[in-house]
Amino acid sequence: MKIYAGIDGGQSSTVAVIGDESGRVLARGSAGPADEVAQGADSTRLRDAVHGALADAIARARLPHDSRFVAIVAGVSGYDGKVYGRNPEPPADRFSIVHDTVIAHAGALGGTPGVIVIAGTGSVAYARNERGDSALAGGWGYLFGDEGSAFWFARDAIADAMRESDAGDQSELAPLILAHFSQPSLRTLVRAFYAGEISRGDLAAFAPVLIAHAQAGSERAEQYVRDGAAALVLLAKHAAERAALESPRVAFLGGLLRSELLSGNVDRWMHELLPQATRVPPSRDAAEGALLLAYRSA
């Protein structure tokens, strides 16, 4: 039996999907984050994530641990054409790494023209037209961008609470923040983040809590939801314009969009900022998109 694999390497986790020569999905596996943000030449973060997710999927498919693949495609968050740490060396006749937006687009839109917006730990939009021309918007990382992402929600809410503390104002969100992170004060929270005790993924995990607070009726929290939705739609608009897509199909991906409140705000901003576009549900996830590209590469 010939086997293939697609890998979705994100900032919080990595997913591998194995398929056979008939196109049947055999199993999925998972591992830790794969992005190389702030990683040096000795880093094994990407390699460990690729190998770990693949090994988990192999075990779940009940395949021999030394199984060899015809082709593997891995989409990695923030990949710019270069591996900065240790190179992954999975057992495959063909192995390639692409930006995670490429596999997300393949999965969501099945290779047809359109725009995808990813709102996970980070955020980015990717558009592809009928000629195969593509455009990227956002994806600048947690220091310089990632508007509308989980990290953005958490960072902005925490930063605002800190500014309110400096001004001597009572912050509505500070108690919610401190309870979530089990910290006695905002200063101990920020020290824990800078010391590496709280990771980017840990910080981003506050976003669903903030969105749930908005759903419970907090006008202050709901403003972040409105602003985040607008930022995501603007990413779609910029990517569509740069790829010369006049009436694009747009798919929004990522765990944050499971929120009905955020998704509803995205629809409202779509009507205002991208009235000629059509929002469509993703047909497959990014890992299956990578698997589709692995089939095509072979």
N, C-alpha and C positions, 0 to 999 in steps of 0.2 A: 504493500500500500504506500502510495506517495502522499506525503503530508506537507502542509504549508502553515505559516503562522503570521499573524499580524499582532503588533505590539503598540499599545498606547501608553507612552511614558509621560506622566504628568508631574506637577509640583507637589502633589500629596500622595499619589500612589501610581502604580504601573499595572496594566492589565494585558495579558497575552491570550490570544484566541488561536486554537489549532483547528485546521480544517483538512479534510481528505481531498482526494483528486476529483470527487464528485461534487464538491462544494458543501458537503455536510460538515457542520461545526461539531467537533469531537469533544472539546472541553475548553474551559477558561481557567486561567491561573492569575495570581496577583502577587505583588511585591511592593516594596517601598518606593519613594519618589525617585524620578530619573533625571530631572533637570540638573544642569551643571552651574547654576547661579552661585557665584562666590566659591567655586571649586577649583583646586589647583591641579597641577600635573600628576600628582600622586593619588588623586581622588579615584575611588572605585565605585562611586555612587551610581553612575549610569550603567557600568558593567554589571554591578550587583543586581540592579533593578531588572535589567534585561534577562540576565541568566536566571535570576530568582523567579520571575513571573513565568518564564518558559519552563523551568523545572517543575513548578507547581502545576502548570497546565498538562505537562507530560504525565505527571503522576495521576492527575485526575482523569486523564484519558486512558489510563492503564496501558500506556505504551512503554517499551523498554527505555530505561533512563538514558541510553546512548543513542536514541533515535536521531536520524539525520533528516533534515528538511530540504525540500527542493528549493524553496525560497522563503525568506523572512523579510518583512518590511516593518521597521520601527519608526513611529512618529514620536518625536521628543519635544517637549515644551521648550521654546526658546532656541532650538537648534539653528545654527547659522552656517552650517556647512563644515564645521570643525568640531572634533571631539577634544575637549581640553584635559580630561583625565585619562584613565585607562580605557583602551578600546574594548568594546564588547566583542567576543569571538564565539558567537553561537554556532552550533553544528549545522551549517546550511551551505548548499552549493552557491546560492546567491543571498547576500545580506546587504540591505541598504537602510540608511537613516535619512528621514526627511523631517521637516518642521511638522509639528502636531496638527497644524491647520490643514495640511494637505490630506491627511488621513481622515480628519473630521469631515472635510468637504466630500471626500469619496464616500464615506459612510452615510452622511446625512442626505446628500443629493444624488448619489449613485452615479457620479461622473457627469451629470448634466450641469449646465451653466447656473450660476446663482451665487448667493452669499451665505456664509455661515458666520455666526458670532458665538464664541465660546466664553461663558461666564463661569469659571471655576475658581480656583485659588487666584489665578490671574485672569486677564481678559484680552481678547484679540478678535479681529474680523479678517476673513479671507474671502476674496471674490474671484471667480473664474468665468470668462465669457466663452462664446461659441468658438472663437478662434484659438482658445487655449491660453489667452493672455490672463495673467493673474495680478492681483493687488492685495497688499497686506496693510491693515490699519490697526494701530494699537500694538499691544505686545511689547511695550517698552519696559516691562518689569515693575516690581513693587516699589522701587524708589522713584521712578520717573513717570509712571502711568498706571495701567491696570484699572482704569476707571470702570466702575460697575462690577468689579470682581468681589469675591468674598474678602480678600485682603483689604481692598479699598473700603468696603463697608466698615470693617473692624477698625482700620487705621484712622479713618476720618472721625468715627464716633468717639474713639478713645482720645484722639487729639483734641477734639472739641471739649470733651469732659475735662481734660487737663488745662485748657485755656480758661474754662469757667472756674476751675479751682484756683488758678492764679488770680483771677479777678475777684475771688471771694464770693462767687455766686453758688447757689445750690444747684447742682447738676442732677437732672432727672435720670440720666443714663449711668452715672458713676456707680450707684449701688448695684445695678444690673451687671455692669462690667466686672466689678470686684467679686461679686458672687460667682460669676461664671468662671473666673480664673483663680478663685480661692486665694485672693490676695488681700492683705489688710489695707493697702493704700495704692493710689495710682503710681506713686514713686517706686514702690516695691515691684509693681507690675512692669514698669518700663525698665527697671534694672534687670529683672528676670529675663526680659526679651533680649536686651543687649548682651547679657551674659550667656545667651544660648539655652537658658532653661525653658524658655517658651519659644517654640519654633515659628516660622512663618505659617506653617500649616495649622499650628495650635491657635495662632492669632486669628487666622481666617475662619476658624471654626466658630468664632463669635458671631459671624454674619447671620446664620440661621436664627440665632437667639434674638438678634436685633430685629430681623424681619418678623419673627413671631410676636415681638413686643409691638410692632406696628400693627399687625393683624389684630392684636388685642385692644387697639384703640389709641395708641400713643401717636399724637400728631407729630411730635418731634421725631420719632423713629420713622414715621411714614415719609417725612421729607427726604430722608436718605434713600428710601425705596424709589421715590419719584425721580430724584437726581440720578440714582444708579441706572434706572431704566432708560432715562434720556441719554445717558452716556453710552449705553450699549447700542441704542438705535443710531446714535451719531457715528459710532464705529462702522455700523452697517452702511450708513449713507456714504461715508467717506470711501469705503472700499468699493462700493457699487459705482460711484462716480469715477474713480480712478480706473476701473475696469470697463468703463463705458457701457454699463448695464442700465438701461432706461427703465425697464419694468421687471426688476429681478424677483426671483423667488428667494426668500430669506428664511433660514432655519436658525433658531437659537438653541444652543446646547449648554449643558453643564447643570450641576446639581442645584444651583441657586434658582434656576427657572422652574423647579418643581413647586415653588411658591406661587399660589394663585394670585396673590397680591402683586408680586413683582411681575409675573407674566401678564397680568391685566394692565399694569402700567406700561409695559413694553408695547402692548397692542395700541394703547392710547397715543403713545409717542410715535408709533409707526404711522398712524393715521395723520398725525400732524407733520412729521418730518420726512416720511417716505410714503406719501399717499398712493404712488403708482406701483408700489411693491406689494407682493403677496407673501404673507407669513405661512410657512408650511412646516409640518412636523418632521423631524428627522426620521428617515426610513431605517437607518442602522446607526449603531454607535461608532465611535472612532476606532476602536480595536477591530471591529468587523470591516471598517473602511480600509484599515491597514492590511487585513487579510485579503480583501478584494484586490488591492494593489500588488500584493504578493503573487496572487494568481496571474495577474496581468503581466508582471515582470517575467514570469516563466513561460 
